[in-house]
Amino acid sequence: MPVNKGKAFEQQFKKDWRTCFPQSFIYRLPDQVSGYHNSKNVSDFICFEDGHLYLLDTKSIKGASIPIVNLSQLDMMQAYSDVPECLCGFIVWFYDKDTVVFISSEQAKKYRKQGLKSIRFDDENVLVLPGEKKRTFINTDYSKLKEVWNEGI
């Protein structure tokens, strides 16, 4: 049976997050299976570290760009983008590029408003997260997300 890359990446994300932030909180929201009134979670993960709340949705994709329509939680995330100390966005693994990036919901919304259809893995407004390639996955250093608080993305 083939491995679901998206679900496997979620497990890798959780492992790497705990390695980077051993004293933090990370919770994987259960998937909504009922479909009741188009029910969806705002993100895959809720994380809390050093006074900062992260609403992060993980995506895995083949190719050099992710279609903005694939960022299905974007509108729900926007409801929380003005909350102080809350960072909303997408952790995207471009698996054939061996690259993991962070795309803020604010930036994705700007691109959508500009009429762009997709976001490239090497776009100047995404945060490429450092990591070490292993057999399949990249052991990613998520501590670089702290720079977002100081510099903005």
DSSP file with accessible surface (Angstrom, degrees, kcal/mol):
  #  RESIDUE AA STRUCTURE BP1 BP2  ACC     N-H-->O    O-->H-N    N-H-->O    O-->H-N    TCO  KAPPA ALPHA  PHI   PSI    X-CA   Y-CA   Z-CA
    1    1 A M              0   0  226      0, 0.0     2,-0.0     0, 0.0     0, 0.0   0.000 360.0 360.0 360.0 131.1    0.0    0.0    0.0
    2    2 A P        -     0   0  123      0, 0.0     2,-0.3     0, 0.0     0, 0.0  -0.306 360.0-113.7 -67.0 148.6    1.5    3.4   -1.0
    3    3 A V        -     0   0  116      1,-0.1     2,-0.8     4,-0.0     3,-0.1  -0.638  21.9-124.5 -82.4 134.4    2.5    5.8    1.8
    4    4 A N     >  -     0   0  100     -2,-0.3     4,-2.4     1,-0.2     5,-0.2  -0.709  20.3-159.1 -78.0 109.1    0.4    9.0    2.0
    5    5 A K  H  > S+     0   0   88     -2,-0.8     4,-2.5     1,-0.2    -1,-0.2   0.859  87.6  54.9 -60.9 -37.0    3.2   11.7    1.8
    6    6 A G  H  > S+     0   0   20      2,-0.2     4,-1.9     1,-0.2    -1,-0.2   0.938 111.0  42.7 -64.0 -46.7    1.0   14.3    3.4
    7    7 A K  H  > S+     0   0   80      2,-0.2     4,-1.6     1,-0.2    -2,-0.2   0.895 114.8  50.9 -67.4 -39.0    0.3   12.3    6.5
    8    8 A A  H  X S+     0   0   24     -4,-2.4     4,-2.0     1,-0.2    -1,-0.2   0.900 108.6  52.3 -65.1 -38.3    3.9   11.1    6.8
    9    9 A F  H  X S+     0   0    4     -4,-2.5     4,-3.0     1,-0.2    -2,-0.2   0.879 103.9  57.2 -65.5 -37.2    5.0   14.7    6.5
   10   10 A E  H  X S+     0   0   16     -4,-1.9     4,-2.4     1,-0.2    -1,-0.2   0.922 107.5  47.9 -57.7 -43.9    2.7   15.7    9.4
   11   11 A Q  H  X S+     0   0  120     -4,-1.6     4,-2.2     2,-0.2    -1,-0.2   0.901 112.4  48.6 -64.3 -41.2    4.5   13.1   11.6
   12   12 A Q  H  X S+     0   0   24     -4,-2.0     4,-2.9     2,-0.2     5,-0.2   0.908 110.0  52.3 -64.8 -41.7    7.9   14.4   10.5
   13   13 A F  H  X S+     0   0    0     -4,-3.0     4,-2.9     2,-0.2     5,-0.2   0.944 109.8  48.7 -57.7 -48.0    6.8   18.0   11.2
   14   14 A K  H  X S+     0   0   50     -4,-2.4     4,-2.2     1,-0.2    -2,-0.2   0.918 113.0  47.4 -60.5 -43.5    5.6   17.0   14.7
   15   15 A K  H  X S+     0   0  104     -4,-2.2     4,-1.7     1,-0.2    -1,-0.2   0.938 114.6  45.6 -63.3 -47.3    8.9   15.2   15.4
   16   16 A D  H  X S+     0   0    5     -4,-2.9     4,-2.4     2,-0.2   126,-0.3   0.877 110.2  54.3 -66.4 -38.5   11.0   18.1   14.1
   17   17 A W  H  X S+     0   0    0     -4,-2.9     4,-2.9    -5,-0.2    -1,-0.2   0.943 109.4  48.1 -59.4 -47.1    8.9   20.7   16.0
   18   18 A R  H  < S+     0   0  130     -4,-2.2    -1,-0.2     1,-0.2    -2,-0.2   0.834 110.6  51.9 -65.0 -32.1    9.5   18.8   19.3
   19   19 A T  H  < S+     0   0  103     -4,-1.7    -1,-0.2    -5,-0.2    -2,-0.2   0.923 115.5  40.7 -67.6 -42.9   13.2   18.6   18.6
   20   20 A C  H  < S+     0   0   34     -4,-2.4    -2,-0.2     1,-0.3    -1,-0.2   0.858 131.5  24.8 -72.2 -38.4   13.4   22.4   18.0
   21   21 A F    ><  +     0   0   10     -4,-2.9     3,-1.9    -5,-0.2    -1,-0.3  -0.663  66.5 169.9-129.9  74.8   11.2   23.4   20.8
   22   22 A P  T 3  S+     0   0   99      0, 0.0    -1,-0.1     0, 0.0    -4,-0.1   0.764  80.9  48.4 -63.8 -23.0   11.2   20.6   23.5
   23   23 A Q  T 3  S+     0   0  187      2,-0.1    27,-0.1     0, 0.0     2,-0.1   0.225  95.8 101.9 -99.3  14.2    9.4   22.7   26.0
   24   24 A S  S <  S-     0   0   28     -3,-1.9     2,-0.4    -6,-0.1    25,-0.2  -0.405  71.4-114.6 -95.8 173.1    6.6   23.8   23.7
   25   25 A F  E     +A   48   0A 110     23,-2.7    23,-2.4    -2,-0.1     2,-0.4  -0.888  32.2 174.8-105.6 133.9    3.0   22.7   23.1
   26   26 A I  E     +A   47   0A  13     -2,-0.4     2,-0.4    21,-0.2    21,-0.2  -0.987   2.2 178.5-140.9 131.7    2.0   21.1   19.8
   27   27 A Y  E     -A   46   0A 107     19,-2.2    19,-2.3    -2,-0.4     2,-0.7  -0.991  20.9-145.5-137.0 127.6   -1.4   19.6   19.0
   28   28 A R  E     -A   45   0A  36     -2,-0.4    17,-0.2    17,-0.2    16,-0.1  -0.825  24.4-134.9 -90.3 115.8   -2.6   18.0   15.8
   29   29 A L        -     0   0   28     15,-2.5     3,-0.1    -2,-0.7    12,-0.1  -0.544  27.8-108.2 -68.4 134.8   -6.3   18.9   15.3
   30   30 A P        -     0   0   81      0, 0.0    -1,-0.1     0, 0.0     2,-0.1  -0.348  39.2-102.1 -62.9 143.1   -8.3   15.8   14.3
   31   31 A D        -     0   0   78      1,-0.1     2,-0.6    -3,-0.1     9,-0.1  -0.398  32.1-117.0 -63.9 142.7   -9.4   15.8   10.7
   32   32 A Q        +     0   0   92      1,-0.2    -1,-0.1    -2,-0.1     9,-0.1  -0.738  40.5 167.9 -81.2 117.9  -13.0   16.8   10.2
   33   33 A V        +     0   0  140     -2,-0.6    -1,-0.2     1,-0.1    -2,-0.0   0.584  61.1  71.6-107.8 -12.7  -14.7   13.7    8.6
   34   34 A S  S    S-     0   0   83      1,-0.1     3,-0.1     2,-0.1     4,-0.1   0.857  77.2-151.7 -74.5 -33.6  -18.4   14.6    8.9
   35   35 A G    >   +     0   0   49      1,-0.2     3,-1.6     4,-0.2     2,-0.3   0.634  31.0 170.0  70.2  11.9  -18.3   17.3    6.3
   36   36 A Y  G >  S-     0   0  162      1,-0.3     3,-0.9     2,-0.2    -1,-0.2  -0.399  71.8 -18.2 -63.7 118.5  -21.2   18.9    8.2
   37   37 A H  G 3  S-     0   0  147     -2,-0.3    -1,-0.3     1,-0.3     3,-0.1   0.894 124.1 -60.8  49.5  44.4  -21.8   22.4    6.7
   38   38 A N  G <  S-     0   0  146     -3,-1.6    -1,-0.3     1,-0.2    -2,-0.2   0.874  80.9-170.8  55.2  38.8  -18.3   22.3    5.1
   39   39 A S    <   +     0   0   34     -3,-0.9     2,-0.3     0, 0.0    -4,-0.2  -0.417  13.2 162.1 -66.1 133.3  -16.7   22.0    8.5
   40   40 A K        -     0   0  116     -3,-0.1     2,-0.2    -2,-0.1    -9,-0.1  -0.980  38.2-109.6-145.6 154.8  -12.9   22.4    8.4
   41   41 A N        -     0   0   29     -2,-0.3    35,-0.1     1,-0.1     3,-0.1  -0.564  24.0-125.5 -81.7 154.2  -10.2   23.1   10.9
   42   42 A V  S    S-     0   0   24     -2,-0.2     2,-0.3     1,-0.1    35,-0.2   0.802  88.6 -14.1 -68.7 -26.3   -8.4   26.4   10.8
   43   43 A S        -     0   0    0      1,-0.1    14,-0.2    13,-0.1    -1,-0.1  -0.961  62.1-112.2-162.3 171.1   -5.1   24.5   10.6
   44   44 A D  S    S+     0   0   14     12,-0.6   -15,-2.5    -2,-0.3     2,-0.4   0.853  99.1  31.6 -77.3 -39.3   -3.5   21.1   11.1
   45   45 A F  E     -AB  28  56A   1     11,-2.8    11,-2.2   -17,-0.2     2,-0.5  -0.950  55.9-160.0-128.0 143.9   -1.5   22.1   14.1
   46   46 A I  E     +AB  27  55A  46    -19,-2.3   -19,-2.2    -2,-0.4     2,-0.4  -0.992  26.0 179.4-114.3 124.0   -1.8   24.5   17.0
   47   47 A C  E     -AB  26  54A   0      7,-2.6     7,-3.3    -2,-0.5     2,-0.4  -0.957  15.0-166.8-127.4 146.6    1.6   25.2   18.6
   48   48 A F  E     +AB  25  53A  99    -23,-2.4   -23,-2.7    -2,-0.4     2,-0.3  -0.995  16.5 161.3-134.9 127.0    2.6   27.4   21.4
   49   49 A E  E >   - B   0  52A  26      3,-2.5     3,-1.8    -2,-0.4   -25,-0.1  -0.958  64.8 -18.3-151.0 124.4    6.2   28.3   22.1
   50   50 A D  T 3  S-     0   0  113     -2,-0.3     3,-0.1     1,-0.3   -26,-0.0   0.857 128.2 -44.4  51.5  45.5    7.7   31.1   24.2
   51   51 A G  T 3  S+     0   0   42      1,-0.2     2,-0.4     0, 0.0    -1,-0.3   0.539 115.5 113.1  82.1   5.6    4.6   33.3   24.3
   52   52 A H  E <   -B   49   0A  30     -3,-1.8    -3,-2.5    34,-0.0     2,-0.4  -0.934  53.7-149.6-116.6 136.2    3.8   32.8   20.6
   53   53 A L  E     -Bc  48  86A  55     32,-3.2    34,-3.0    -2,-0.4     2,-0.5  -0.859  12.6-164.4-102.1 134.1    0.8   31.0   19.2
   54   54 A Y  E     -Bc  47  87A   0     -7,-3.3    -7,-2.6    -2,-0.4     2,-0.7  -0.982  12.6-167.8-121.2 126.9    1.2   29.3   15.8
   55   55 A L  E     +Bc  46  88A   9     32,-2.7    34,-2.2    -2,-0.5     2,-0.4  -0.953  27.2 176.5-108.5 106.1   -1.7   28.1   13.6
   56   56 A L  E     -Bc  45  89A   0    -11,-2.2   -11,-2.8    -2,-0.7   -12,-0.6  -0.948  22.0-165.0-123.2 131.4    0.1   26.0   11.0
   57   57 A D  E     - c   0  90A   0     32,-2.1    34,-2.6    -2,-0.4     2,-0.4  -0.943  18.2-141.3-112.2 132.0   -1.2   23.9    8.2
   58   58 A T  E     + c   0  91A  10     -2,-0.5     2,-0.3    32,-0.2    34,-0.2  -0.769  21.0 177.8 -97.4 141.1    1.1   21.4    6.5
   59   59 A K  E     - c   0  92A  41     32,-2.6    34,-2.9    -2,-0.4     2,-0.4  -0.983  13.2-162.2-136.0 146.3    1.1   20.7    2.8
   60   60 A S  E     + c   0  93A  34     -2,-0.3     2,-0.3    32,-0.2    34,-0.2  -0.998  20.2 169.9-129.1 137.3    3.3   18.4    0.7
   61   61 A I  E     - c   0  94A  24     32,-2.6    34,-1.2    -2,-0.4    35,-0.5  -0.999  31.5-130.0-149.7 146.0    3.4   19.0   -3.1
   62   62 A K  S    S+     0   0  143     -2,-0.3     3,-0.2    32,-0.2     2,-0.2  -0.763  73.7  34.0 -91.4 142.2    5.4   17.8   -6.1
   63   63 A G  S    S-     0   0   22     -2,-0.4    33,-0.2     1,-0.1    34,-0.2  -0.581  98.1 -69.0 110.5-172.9    6.7   20.5   -8.3
   64   64 A A  S    S+     0   0   22     -2,-0.2    57,-2.6     1,-0.1    58,-0.3   0.476 106.3  35.9-102.1  -5.2    8.1   24.0   -7.9
   65   65 A S  E     -F  120   0B  40     55,-0.3    55,-0.2    -3,-0.2    -1,-0.1  -0.984  64.1-136.5-148.1 157.9    4.9   25.9   -6.8
   66   66 A I  E     -F  119   0B   2     53,-2.4    53,-2.3    -2,-0.3     2,-0.1  -0.967  29.8-120.7-115.2 126.9    1.8   25.4   -4.8
   67   67 A P  E >   -F  118   0B  45      0, 0.0     3,-1.6     0, 0.0     4,-0.3  -0.453  17.5-131.9 -63.2 136.6   -1.5   26.7   -6.2
   68   68 A I  G >  S+     0   0    9     49,-2.5     3,-2.1     1,-0.3     6,-0.2   0.857 106.2  65.8 -61.0 -30.3   -3.1   29.2   -3.9
   69   69 A V  G 3  S+     0   0  121     48,-0.5    -1,-0.3     1,-0.3    49,-0.1   0.765  91.4  64.6 -63.9 -21.1   -6.4   27.3   -4.2
   70   70 A N  G <  S+     0   0   73     -3,-1.6     2,-1.5     1,-0.2    -1,-0.3   0.626  81.8  80.1 -75.4 -11.5   -4.6   24.4   -2.4
   71   71 A L    X   +     0   0    4     -3,-2.1     3,-2.0    -4,-0.3     4,-0.2  -0.496  61.1 164.0 -89.8  65.3   -4.3   26.7    0.7
   72   72 A S  T 3   +     0   0   56     -2,-1.5     3,-0.3     1,-0.3     4,-0.3   0.697  65.1  56.6 -65.6 -20.2   -7.9   26.0    1.6
   73   73 A Q  T 3> S+     0   0   21     -3,-0.2     4,-2.6     1,-0.2    -1,-0.3   0.436  76.2 104.8 -89.8   3.5   -7.6   27.2    5.2
   74   74 A L  H <> S+     0   0    1     -3,-2.0     4,-1.7     1,-0.2    -1,-0.2   0.898  79.2  45.8 -54.0 -49.4   -6.4   30.7    4.1
   75   75 A D  H  > S+     0   0   95     -3,-0.3     4,-0.7    -4,-0.2    -1,-0.2   0.909 113.3  49.5 -66.0 -38.9   -9.7   32.5    4.8
   76   76 A M  H >4 S+     0   0   67     -4,-0.3     3,-0.9     1,-0.2     4,-0.3   0.898 108.6  53.8 -65.9 -38.6  -10.2   30.9    8.2
   77   77 A M  H >X S+     0   0    0     -4,-2.6     3,-2.2     1,-0.2     4,-0.6   0.864  96.9  66.5 -62.7 -34.8   -6.7   31.8    9.2
   78   78 A Q  H >< S+     0   0   31     -4,-1.7     3,-0.7     1,-0.3     4,-0.4   0.801  88.3  66.7 -59.7 -27.2   -7.3   35.4    8.3
   79   79 A A  T << S+     0   0   78     -3,-0.9    -1,-0.3    -4,-0.7    -2,-0.2   0.738 110.1  37.0 -64.5 -20.0   -9.8   35.6   11.2
   80   80 A Y  T X4 S+     0   0  109     -3,-2.2     3,-1.6    -4,-0.3    -1,-0.2   0.426  87.8  95.4-110.7  -0.2   -6.8   35.1   13.5
   81   81 A S  T << S+     0   0   24     -3,-0.7     5,-0.2    -4,-0.6    -2,-0.1   0.737  84.7  52.0 -69.1 -20.4   -4.1   37.1   11.7
   82   82 A D  T 3  S+     0   0  145     -4,-0.4    -1,-0.3    -3,-0.1    -2,-0.1   0.448  80.9 111.6 -93.3  -1.5   -4.8   40.2   13.8
   83   83 A V  S X  S-     0   0   67     -3,-1.6     3,-1.5     1,-0.1    -3,-0.0  -0.598  79.4-110.2 -72.6 126.0   -4.5   38.4   17.2
   84   84 A P  T 3  S+     0   0  108      0, 0.0   -31,-0.1     0, 0.0     3,-0.1  -0.289  98.2   9.8 -58.6 140.8   -1.3   39.6   18.9
   85   85 A E  T 3  S+     0   0  101      1,-0.2   -32,-3.2   -33,-0.1     2,-0.5   0.725  99.4 122.6  62.8  25.0    1.5   37.0   19.1
   86   86 A C  E <   -c   53   0A  12     -3,-1.5     2,-0.5   -34,-0.2   -32,-0.2  -0.978  42.4-167.0-119.0 124.4   -0.4   34.7   16.7
   87   87 A L  E     -c   54   0A  18    -34,-3.0   -32,-2.7    -2,-0.5     2,-0.4  -0.954   5.1-169.8-113.4 122.6    1.3   33.5   13.5
   88   88 A C  E     +c   55   0A   5     -2,-0.5    17,-2.5   -34,-0.2    18,-0.4  -0.916  28.7 102.8-112.1 137.9   -0.8   31.8   10.9
   89   89 A G  E     -cD  56 104A   0    -34,-2.2   -32,-2.1    -2,-0.4     2,-0.4  -0.992  57.0 -75.6 174.9-168.5    0.6   30.1    7.8
   90   90 A F  E     -cD  57 103A   0     13,-2.8    13,-2.6    -2,-0.3     2,-0.7  -0.944  17.0-152.7-124.0 131.6    1.5   27.1    5.9
   91   91 A I  E     -cD  58 102A   0    -34,-2.6   -32,-2.6    -2,-0.4     2,-0.5  -0.933  27.5-169.4 -99.3 113.6    4.5   24.7    6.2
   92   92 A V  E     -cD  59 101A   0      9,-2.6     9,-2.4    -2,-0.7     2,-0.7  -0.944  15.9-158.1-116.7 125.0    5.0   23.4    2.7
   93   93 A W  E     -cD  60 100A   4    -34,-2.9   -32,-2.6    -2,-0.5     2,-1.3  -0.893   1.8-163.2 -99.7 110.3    7.2   20.5    1.7
   94   94 A F  E >>> -cD  61  99A   0      5,-3.0     5,-1.6    -2,-0.7     3,-1.4  -0.784  15.2-170.4 -88.1  90.1    8.2   20.6   -2.0
   95   95 A Y  T 345S+     0   0   59     -2,-1.3     3,-0.5   -34,-1.2    -1,-0.2   0.785  77.2  48.2 -68.5 -27.3    9.3   17.0   -1.9
   96   96 A D  T 345S+     0   0   75    -35,-0.5    -1,-0.3     1,-0.2   -34,-0.1   0.583 115.0  48.0 -88.2  -1.9   11.0   16.9   -5.3
   97   97 A K  T <45S-     0   0   89     -3,-1.4    -2,-0.2   -34,-0.2    -1,-0.2   0.374 104.4-130.8-106.4  -2.0   12.8   20.1   -4.6
   98   98 A D  T  <5 +     0   0   76     -4,-0.5     2,-0.4    -3,-0.5    -3,-0.2   0.904  64.9 129.8  50.6  47.0   14.0   18.9   -1.1
   99   99 A T  E   < -D   94   0A  22     -5,-1.6    -5,-3.0    31,-0.0     2,-0.4  -0.996  44.3-165.4-136.5 135.9   12.7   22.2    0.3
  100  100 A V  E     +DE  93 129A   2     29,-0.5    29,-2.8    -2,-0.4     2,-0.3  -0.982  21.1 177.2-118.2 131.2   10.5   23.0    3.3
  101  101 A V  E     -DE  92 128A   0     -9,-2.4    -9,-2.6    -2,-0.4     2,-0.5  -0.888  27.6-132.3-130.5 161.1    9.1   26.6    3.4
  102  102 A F  E     -DE  91 127A   0     25,-2.6    25,-2.6    -2,-0.3     2,-0.5  -0.969  18.8-170.9-111.3 129.3    6.9   28.7    5.6
  103  103 A I  E     -D   90   0A   0    -13,-2.6   -13,-2.8    -2,-0.5    23,-0.1  -0.983  19.9-136.1-118.5 116.6    4.3   30.9    3.7
  104  104 A S  E  >  -D   89   0A   5     -2,-0.5     4,-2.3    21,-0.4   -15,-0.3  -0.409  13.9-127.0 -70.0 149.5    2.4   33.3    6.0
  105  105 A S  H  > S+     0   0    2    -17,-2.5     4,-2.4     1,-0.2     5,-0.2   0.863 111.0  58.5 -64.3 -32.1   -1.3   33.6    5.5
  106  106 A E  H  > S+     0   0   74    -18,-0.4     4,-2.0     2,-0.2    -1,-0.2   0.929 108.2  44.1 -62.0 -45.5   -0.8   37.4    5.1
  107  107 A Q  H  > S+     0   0   13      2,-0.2     4,-2.5     1,-0.2    -2,-0.2   0.913 112.5  51.5 -67.7 -42.1    1.5   36.9    2.2
  108  108 A A  H  X S+     0   0    0     -4,-2.3     4,-2.4     1,-0.2    -1,-0.2   0.911 109.9  50.2 -61.3 -40.0   -0.7   34.2    0.6
  109  109 A K  H  X S+     0   0   78     -4,-2.4     4,-2.6     2,-0.2    -1,-0.2   0.907 109.0  51.6 -65.9 -40.0   -3.7   36.6    0.9
  110  110 A K  H  X S+     0   0  114     -4,-2.0     4,-1.9     1,-0.2    -2,-0.2   0.930 110.7  48.6 -60.2 -45.5   -1.7   39.4   -0.8
  111  111 A Y  H  <>S+     0   0   13     -4,-2.5     5,-2.3     1,-0.2     4,-0.4   0.906 110.9  49.6 -62.5 -42.5   -0.8   37.2   -3.7
  112  112 A R  H ><5S+     0   0   93     -4,-2.4     3,-1.4     1,-0.2    -1,-0.2   0.922 109.7  51.4 -62.3 -41.6   -4.4   36.0   -4.1
  113  113 A K  H 3<5S+     0   0  193     -4,-2.6    -1,-0.2     1,-0.3    -2,-0.2   0.852 106.7  54.8 -63.9 -32.9   -5.6   39.6   -4.1
  114  114 A Q  T 3<5S-     0   0  132     -4,-1.9    -1,-0.3    -5,-0.2    -2,-0.2   0.533 121.3-110.4 -76.6  -6.7   -2.9   40.4   -6.8
  115  115 A G  T < 5 +     0   0   46     -3,-1.4    -3,-0.2    -4,-0.4    -2,-0.1   0.537  64.6 152.4  90.3   6.9   -4.4   37.7   -8.9
  116  116 A L      < -     0   0   78     -5,-2.3    -1,-0.3    -6,-0.2     3,-0.1  -0.438  33.2-158.0 -69.8 146.3   -1.5   35.3   -8.6
  117  117 A K        +     0   0  170      1,-0.2   -49,-2.5    -2,-0.1   -48,-0.5   0.669  66.8  13.8 -98.8 -22.0   -2.4   31.6   -9.0
  118  118 A S  E     -F   67   0B  47    -51,-0.3     2,-0.4   -50,-0.1    -1,-0.2  -0.962  61.2-129.8-151.5 167.1    0.5   29.9   -7.3
  119  119 A I  E     -F   66   0B   1    -53,-2.3   -53,-2.4    -2,-0.3     2,-0.1  -0.989  26.1-135.1-125.0 126.0    3.5   30.5   -5.0
  120  120 A R  E >   -F   65   0B 116     -2,-0.4     3,-1.5   -55,-0.2   -55,-0.3  -0.464  17.5-122.6 -79.1 153.5    6.9   29.2   -5.9
  121  121 A F  T 3  S+     0   0   36    -57,-2.6   -56,-0.1     1,-0.3    -1,-0.1   0.761 113.8  44.5 -64.9 -24.7    9.2   27.4   -3.5
  122  122 A D  T 3  S+     0   0   85    -58,-0.3    -1,-0.3   -21,-0.0   -57,-0.1   0.172  80.4 141.0-108.8  20.2   11.9   30.0   -4.1
  123  123 A D    X   -     0   0   41     -3,-1.5     3,-1.5     1,-0.1    -4,-0.0  -0.299  60.0-124.5 -60.8 143.7    9.7   33.1   -4.0
  124  124 A E  T 3  S+     0   0  173      1,-0.3    -1,-0.1     3,-0.1    -3,-0.0   0.710 107.1  56.5 -65.9 -18.8   11.4   36.0   -2.2
  125  125 A N  T 3  S+     0   0   55     28,-0.1   -21,-0.4     2,-0.1     2,-0.3   0.250  90.6  84.3-101.7  13.8    8.5   36.3    0.3
  126  126 A V  S <  S-     0   0   12     -3,-1.5     2,-0.8   -23,-0.1   -23,-0.2  -0.840  78.5-123.8-109.2 153.6    8.5   32.8    1.6
  127  127 A L  E     -E  102   0A  14    -25,-2.6   -25,-2.6    -2,-0.3     2,-0.5  -0.870  19.0-147.8 -99.2 109.5   10.8   31.6    4.4
  128  128 A V  E     -E  101   0A  73     -2,-0.8   -27,-0.2   -27,-0.2    -6,-0.0  -0.681  17.0-141.3 -75.8 125.4   13.0   28.7    3.4
  129  129 A L  E     -E  100   0A   7    -29,-2.8   -29,-0.5    -2,-0.5    13,-0.1  -0.772  15.0-120.6 -93.5 131.0   13.5   26.6    6.5
  130  130 A P        +     0   0   58      0, 0.0    11,-3.2     0, 0.0     2,-0.3  -0.336  46.4 147.2 -68.8 150.6   16.9   25.1    7.0
  131  131 A G  E     -G  140   0C  48      9,-0.3     2,-0.5    11,-0.0     9,-0.2  -0.986  44.9-110.4-171.3 170.4   17.2   21.3    7.2
  132  132 A E  E     -G  139   0C 114      7,-1.9     7,-2.9    -2,-0.3     2,-0.2  -0.968  33.1-126.7-118.5 123.3   19.2   18.2    6.5
  133  133 A K  E     +G  138   0C  93     -2,-0.5     5,-0.2     5,-0.3     2,-0.1  -0.479  31.7 177.1 -70.2 129.6   18.0   15.7    3.9
  134  134 A K        -     0   0   96      3,-3.2    -1,-0.1    -2,-0.2     4,-0.0  -0.245  55.9 -58.3-108.6-153.0   17.6   12.2    5.1
  135  135 A R  S    S-     0   0  232     -2,-0.1     3,-0.1     1,-0.1    -2,-0.1   0.958 124.3 -15.0 -59.3 -55.6   16.4    9.2    3.2
  136  136 A T  S    S+     0   0   69      1,-0.1     2,-0.1   -38,-0.0    -1,-0.1   0.740 127.9  48.5-114.1 -48.5   12.9   10.7    2.4
  137  137 A F  S    S-     0   0   40     -4,-0.1    -3,-3.2   -39,-0.0     2,-0.5  -0.403  73.2-120.0 -96.6 172.3   12.3   13.6    4.6
  138  138 A I  E     -G  133   0C  11     -5,-0.2     2,-1.1    -2,-0.1    -5,-0.3  -0.946  21.6-131.7-109.3 125.7   14.2   16.7    5.6
  139  139 A N  E     -G  132   0C  49     -7,-2.9    -7,-1.9    -2,-0.5     2,-0.3  -0.722  39.6-154.9 -75.0 105.6   15.0   17.2    9.3
  140  140 A T  E     -G  131   0C   5     -2,-1.1     2,-0.9    -9,-0.2    -9,-0.3  -0.666  17.9-138.4 -97.3 141.9   13.8   20.7    9.4
  141  141 A D    >   +     0   0   65    -11,-3.2     3,-0.8    -2,-0.3  -124,-0.1  -0.828  21.0 178.4 -96.7 101.7   14.8   23.5   11.8
  142  142 A Y  G >   +     0   0    0     -2,-0.9     3,-2.1  -126,-0.3     4,-0.3   0.521  62.8  90.3 -83.0  -3.8   11.6   25.3   12.7
  143  143 A S  G >  S+     0   0   46      1,-0.3     3,-1.8     2,-0.2     4,-0.3   0.765  71.7  74.9 -64.1 -19.8   13.4   27.7   15.1
  144  144 A K  G X  S+     0   0   60     -3,-0.8     3,-1.7     1,-0.3     4,-0.4   0.762  77.9  75.4 -63.0 -20.9   13.9   30.0   12.1
  145  145 A L  G X> S+     0   0    0     -3,-2.1     3,-1.3     1,-0.3     4,-0.6   0.778  80.0  71.5 -62.1 -23.4   10.2   30.8   12.5
  146  146 A K  H X> S+     0   0   70     -3,-1.8     3,-0.8    -4,-0.3     4,-0.8   0.802  85.3  66.7 -62.3 -27.3   11.2   33.0   15.5
  147  147 A E  H <>>S+     0   0   68     -3,-1.7     4,-3.3    -4,-0.3     5,-0.7   0.787  87.4  68.3 -62.6 -27.8   12.7   35.4   13.0
  148  148 A V  H <>5S+     0   0   13     -3,-1.3     4,-1.4    -4,-0.4    -1,-0.2   0.879  95.9  54.0 -59.4 -36.4    9.2   36.1   11.7
  149  149 A W  H <<5S+     0   0   63     -3,-0.8    -1,-0.2    -4,-0.6    -2,-0.2   0.846 117.9  35.2 -67.4 -31.8    8.5   37.8   15.1
  150  150 A N  H  <5S+     0   0  142     -4,-0.8    -2,-0.2    -3,-0.4    -1,-0.2   0.844 135.0  18.9 -90.9 -37.6   11.5   40.1   14.7
  151  151 A E  H  <5S-     0   0  140     -4,-3.3    -3,-0.2     0, 0.0    -2,-0.2   0.674  94.9-133.0-108.4 -26.4   11.6   40.8   11.0
  152  152 A G     <<       0   0   42     -4,-1.4    -3,-0.1    -5,-0.7    -2,-0.0   0.222 360.0 360.0  79.5 147.5    8.2   39.9    9.6
  153  153 A I              0   0   63     -5,-0.1   -46,-0.2   -26,-0.0   -47,-0.1  -0.998 360.0 360.0-130.5 360.0    7.5   37.8    6.6
